[in-house]
């Protein structure tokens, strides 16, 4: 008998333009204006272009201790000691860099040999890919010259995703040993 009463209330409620809330709720319906929007999930942290640079610096620190080496005062060390340290840092940094960044020369030629600008292929049109040095014409362009440095360009970058809450500005965490 309760259902008959609900049916009459629902019928007349709909005729008046408003279904009683208790009846709507019993059927699992919720009025649109009563729906409270779920709190929006916080937006993912916005990564800035510098984050990738800091991330690769952190990788080079983690794997090769590059930042430690660069920040060290080398005046108190003999050249042989510095040379030995550089060899290890260079090997580890090269391995780490190759793992995450595929580098290729801008111009794959022999340094010290006359080279035409077109040797850079598609990068020849990129004003930042080739830098003229020496007796540069007033217009800043030349058909070629002696290749002094091959240059490098990144063909691909595949850095690991930053974990949520990871601060890319922390290149290397401080370490405290507990005794």
Long-range contacts (C-beta under 8 A, 24 or more apart in sequence): 44-164, 45-164, 47-162, 47-168, 50-168, 51-162, 51-168, 52-157, 52-159, 54-168, 54-169, 54-171, 55-159, 55-160, 55-162, 55-168, 56-97, 56-100, 56-101, 56-159, 57-171, 58-168, 58-170, 58-171, 58-172, 59-96, 59-100, 59-159, 60-93, 60-96, 60-97, 61-171, 61-172, 62-96, 62-172, 63-92, 63-93, 63-95, 63-96, 64-88, 64-89, 64-90, 64-91, 64-92, 64-93, 64-96, 65-89, 65-92, 66-93, 67-171, 67-172, 68-172, 100-157, 100-158, 100-159, 100-160, 101-154, 101-156, 101-157, 101-158, 102-154, 102-155, 102-156, 102-157, 102-158, 103-152, 103-153, 103-154, 103-155, 104-152, 104-153, 104-155, 105-150, 105-151, 105-152, 105-153, 106-130, 106-150, 106-151, 106-152, 106-153, 107-147, 107-150, 107-151, 108-150, 109-147, 109-150, 110-147, 111-147, 111-148, 111-149, 111-150, 112-146, 112-147, 112-148, 113-146, 113-147, 114-144, 114-145, 114-146, 114-147, 115-144, 115-145, 115-146, 115-147, 116-143, 116-144, 117-142, 117-143, 117-144, 119-144, 123-153, 129-153
